[in-house]
Structure formats: C-alpha cells, structure tokens
Amino acid sequence: MTDDADYRWNHRHILAIESLSARDIRFILRTARGLEEVSTRSVKKVPALRGRVVANLFFEDSTRTRVSFTLAASRLSADVVDLSGKGSSVAKGETLTDTGRTIEAMGVDAIVVRHSLSGAALSLSRAVACSVINAGDGQHEHPTQGLLDIYTIARRLGRDDFDLSGLTVAIVGDIAHSRVARSNVHGLLKLGAKVILVGPPTLLPRGLADLGCELAHRFDDVLPRIDVLNMLRIQFERIGSQQFPSVREYAHFYGLNRHRLRKARPDVLVMHPGPMNRGVEIDSDVADGPQSTILQQVTNGLAVRMACLFLVTSAART
C-alpha cells in the first residue's frame, strides 16, 4: 500500500467516489475511524464544527441518509437546517442553482443534496462557494453510501489499513438503476477488491465490464467464490417497463434466502443499503441473521458522514 505520510486532503466537495483517489478514500475512512467512538459517549458531541451551518437539501424521499447526515452534523456541533423539495421554492419553479445560492447567502457552510437528476450535485457545486456533499443524484452515484459500505467491510474483516486486496465482493440485483452500485464499484476497485456484478441481463449493463468488473447472470454459480454479498433493492420507482417476468421469479433466481446462503462460504458477509424489500432481494432470516451487517452499516454511516462533513468544511477554510 502507498505510504500516505505526505498526504493532504484538499477537496471542498464530495460528489463521486469516481473522482477520489485510493489515498482520498483511505483518508476519509481513517478519519471516520477516529470519529467512531463519539457515538458511544454519554454526551454524543464534539465541537469540531461549532458555529458552522449544514443544510440538508433533499428532493427525494429519504430516511436513513437524511437522518444520518442530520445526526452527523449535530454530533460535530454544527447547526442543521433540513429542507425538502416539496416545501421549498423549487416547488414554485425556482432552479436548484438559485435555491443553493439563496441558502448559501444565509451563511450556510455546507449543503448536502439529494436529487433525482444525475449531475445535480456537480451543477450545484459549480454555482456556490460553500461545500457540497452528494447524498445521491439520479442513477449516478451515492458516494457516502459507498464509503460506509467499504468501511463496514474493512472493519468487519479486520482490514484496518483499508486495503481490500484479495477480497471478492458480489453486488447483486438492480445494477442498472443503482447509484449505490456505481459508488461501491469505484471504491472497491480502487482499494484492490475484485467485484462481481450479478443480475438478470435487463438489469446488468454490459458497459460496466469496462470498469474491471466481472458480470454474471447465474447467482448460484458465483456464490462459493464470494467474501461479501451486497444485495441491492429492486427500485420499482425507477423501472419504467417490465424488466423481469415477475417479482416471484426475480426472488427465485436472485433473492438471498437461507437455502441459497448455504452455497456460500460460511463466513460470507451479507450487506444491504436499505430500504429492504423483504422476501424479494433478501429474506428476513438472512437479513436478521448472524452474517448480516445491515444495522452495522447504518451505525457506520454516522462516522463516515461525520468525517465527510468535517473534511470538506476544513478544506473550505484553508
């Protein structure tokens, strides 16, 4: 692994894992590890962002990501403003750029944005001087979800140097519509893991092989080779046409149930970014079983998002 002794973080925004180097990713994850214990204190706060203001600007429904960013900012002692597209001037026709500039003019230091259009976070970052963190843009990326997934893998498997060489990770399901999959792919490959993308042909774009991923349509065939299974939600809200015959058939071929799990290694890790369609991509006894890291992903999301907020605002001050 490259020596990071001379490394210096200088990113004012976190928009995509694709634009981060392996050293950038490791630095974020090491920062998260240092902040992890804050959530275990009796008083769950540090003064790192005291006097700073973070605005959550969400144009899509969210529970985990929105609450996670709100708590992360609060634990760093920042003031938090929560906004949604339905209750903002965007509903009256205002552009994202104008909304961002208006929020910034009120003294905001960082904007966390989720939007249905790919590239929205990048567009906003070019319009404002404050920091921008992408909380998911269309079918492009969801960088903090990718980071927390990688953090969870490394911590669970004792990879404290965040070098994932030798690991094989399968991302299974609706790859075509998943910004989480794209962020995971970029981050995992940069840290040395092998990535296998598994799904029906209609949900598995062949162009992703150009990134260095293996593509597979037969889930059972790859199971014995896998160290980590990341099961993706079927995004019914994004699927515009019938891309598999039925939910029942999808669950039969690609759902992770107890019977299928027996074909994998006994120590395989099971992940899911949430929210879950129980009984479709994953059965309850697997999601709640001993190999599942699903709730740990949620917990680790706080530390990772604290690290991201701290780093981008620190870079903006230099």
N, C-alpha and C positions, 0 to 999 in steps of 0.2 A: 504494500500500500504506500502511496506517495506521502512523504513527510509534509505535514501541514503546519510546521512551526512558523513559517513565514507567511501564513495565510492571513488575509484581511478581508472581512466582509464589507462590501460596498454597494449592496443592492437596496434601492429605496422602495422597490416593489417586489412582490412575489406573484407572478402572473401565470407561470407554467413551469413544470419540472423540466420540460424540454430545453428551456433556456438556462437552466442551472447546471453547473459542473458537478462532478462527483465530490469535489472538495467543498463546494457550496452546500450540497446535501448533507454531507457528514457534519459540517459545522452547525447547521440547523439542528440536527439530531443530537449532537453533543450538548448544544445549548438547552434543548428540551430535557435532556437527562439531568442537567443541573437544576432545572426548574421543577422537576417531577415531585420533589418532596414538599413543595409548597402546599399541594392539595392534601397532604397528610397532617398538616399543622392544626392546632386548635383554632388559631386565627389564620385563615387561609388568604393571606395578603402579603405582598412585598411592595415597597414603594418605588419600584423601577420606573413606572410611567405616571407617577403622581403629577398632576397638573396637565396631563395630556388628555386629548379627547379622541375617542374612536367612534365612528359612525358605521353601523351595520345597515347596508342598503340592499334589501332583498326584494327582487322582483319575481321570485318563485317561492313556492311553499317550502318550508324547511323547519325541522325540529332540532335534530342533532347539531347541524352545523351552526345555526343561528345561536342556539343556547350555548354551545361550546365556545364560540367567539365572544359572546357576552360575558360568560364566566371567566374566560381567559383574560380579557381586558380588565375586568373587575379585580381579579387576583393580582394584577400588576398595578392596581390603584388608579387606573385610568377612569375618566368619566365616559359613560357609554350612552349613545343615542341610537335607538332602534327605529328604523324606518322600513316601510314596505311600499311596493309599487301601488297597491290599492289605495293607500291612504296618503299618497304624495301627489305633487303637481304633475307627475308623469301621467296620471290617470286623466288629466285635463289636456294632455298633448305636449307637455314640456319634454325636451330631449334629455337623454341621460347625461350628456355633456353639461347642459345648463343646470340640471339638478346637482351634479357633482360640484360645479363651480359655486353654486349657491350655498351648499353645505360647507365647502371649504372656506367661504367668506365669513362663516360664523366661528372660525377658529378651530376647525377640525384638523387633527394631525394625521389621521389615517382613515381610509374608507375601505370597509370590507364589502365587496359587491358580489351578489349572485344575480345572474341574468340568463334569460332563455336564448340569447343570441351569442353564438361563438364570436370571440373577439371583443366582446363588450368591455371586459376588464382592461384590455390593452388600450382601447379607444379612450376610456376614462382616464387612464394613467397619463395619456398624452395631453389631456385637457386641464389637469390640475397639477399643482405643485406639491401637494401632500402625498403621502404614501398610499398605495392601493394594493390590497390583497384580493386575489381572485378566489371566491368561495364557490366557484362553479359557473362556467359560461357555456351554455348550449351543449354541444357534443364535443367540445374542445378539450378542456382539462378541468380538474378539480385538485389543484396541487396539494392543499393541506391534507386532503383525504389520502392521497398517495403517500405523503410523508408520514402520516400517522400509521398507515398500514405497514410501511417499511420499518418504522420504529418498533412496532409491535412484533414483527418477525424477528428483528435483531435482538430485542430484549428477551423474548421468549426462548430463543435458541442460543443465548449467551454470546452473541456476536457484538460485544461491547465496542469493538473498533468499527462497527457498521460496514464491514467487508462481507458481502454476501456470496463470495466466490464458492462454487461447489454446490450451491442450493438450486433446486429446481422448483419453480413456482408455477402452478397452473391457475389461470384466470378463466373462469367458466361461465358461459351464458351469453347474455345480450351484449356482446362486444361492440357491435355496430353503433349502438346508441349511448355507450358508456364513456363519459368523461373520466370517471374513476379508473377505468381500464387503461386509458391512454396515459394518465399520470403515473399509474403503477408501472406500466411498461417502461417508460422513460427512466424512472428512478431505479427500478430493479436492474435493468441492463447496465446502467452506469455504475452500479455498485457490484457488478460481477455475477449476478444471478442469471440462470437460464430461465426463459419464460416460454411456457406453452399456452397458447390461446385455444380454448375448447368451446365449440358451439356448433349449431346447425349452419349449413352453408349460407343461408339467408341472413344470419346474424354475425357472420365472421368475415369481414372484408379481407380479401386476399392481399391487398396492399400492405397490410401490417407485417407481412413476412419480410418486407424490405427493411424493417427496423431491426431485424435479427431475431424475431420470434419464430418458434415452431407453431404451425397451425394443425389442429386435429379436430376431427368430427366425431370420433368414437371415444367417448369419455372413459369407458371401462378399460380400453387398451392402454391408456397413459397412466392410470391410477397407480400402478406399482412403482413408478419412477418418481413420484411427486413427494416433496418435503412439505409444501404448503399449498392448500386449496383455498382460493379466494372465489367465493360464489357470488355472482352478480345478480341483482334484481332484474327481473323482466320489466322493462319500462313501458308498460302498456300505454301510458300517456304520450309516448313518442313514436310508437309503432303506428304508422299510417295505413298499413294494409296487412293482410293475413300473412305472416312470415313463418308460421309453423301451423300444422293442421289443427292442433288443439292444445289447450293447457295441459290436459291429461297426458297427451303424447310427449310434450316437452318434458314434463316431470318424469316420465318413464325413462327417457333417454339421457336427460341431463340433470335431473334432480339428485341431490345428495341425501340419501337415506341410509339407515343403519346397515342394510344389506350391501349397498354399494361401498360404504366406508370400509367394510371388511376386506375389500380387494386392495386397499391402500396400505401403506406402511403403518405399523401400529402406533407410531409417534407422529403421524402427519398432523399438521396444524390446520384447523378449519377457521376460515375468516368469512365475513360478510360486511359490506359497508353500511347496510341498512338503508331504508327500512326493508324488512324481510317480507316476502310472500311465502309464509309458512305452508309447506305442503306442495309448493311449486319448485323453487330452486333449492330449498333445504327443508328437511323435516324437523319437527320440534325436538325430537330426542337427540338429533345431531347438533342442532343449534344450541341446545342447553346442556350438551354433554361435556365430558372432561377434555376433549381435544379442541373445543371451541374457544376462540379468543375474542369473540364478538363484543362482550362487555368490556374487555380489556382495551379493545380498540377505542371505545368511547372514552374511557378513562385517559388513555394516552393522548387522545385528541386535545385535551386541555393543555398538557405540557407542550405539545408541538405547536399549538396555536399561540400560546404564550410566547414561545421562542420566536415565532414569525413576527408577531406584533412588536416585540422588543427589538428585534434586529432591524426591521425596516424603519422604525422610528428613530433608532440610534443612527442609522446611515443618513437619514434625512437631516439630522442635526449637525453632521460633520461637513 
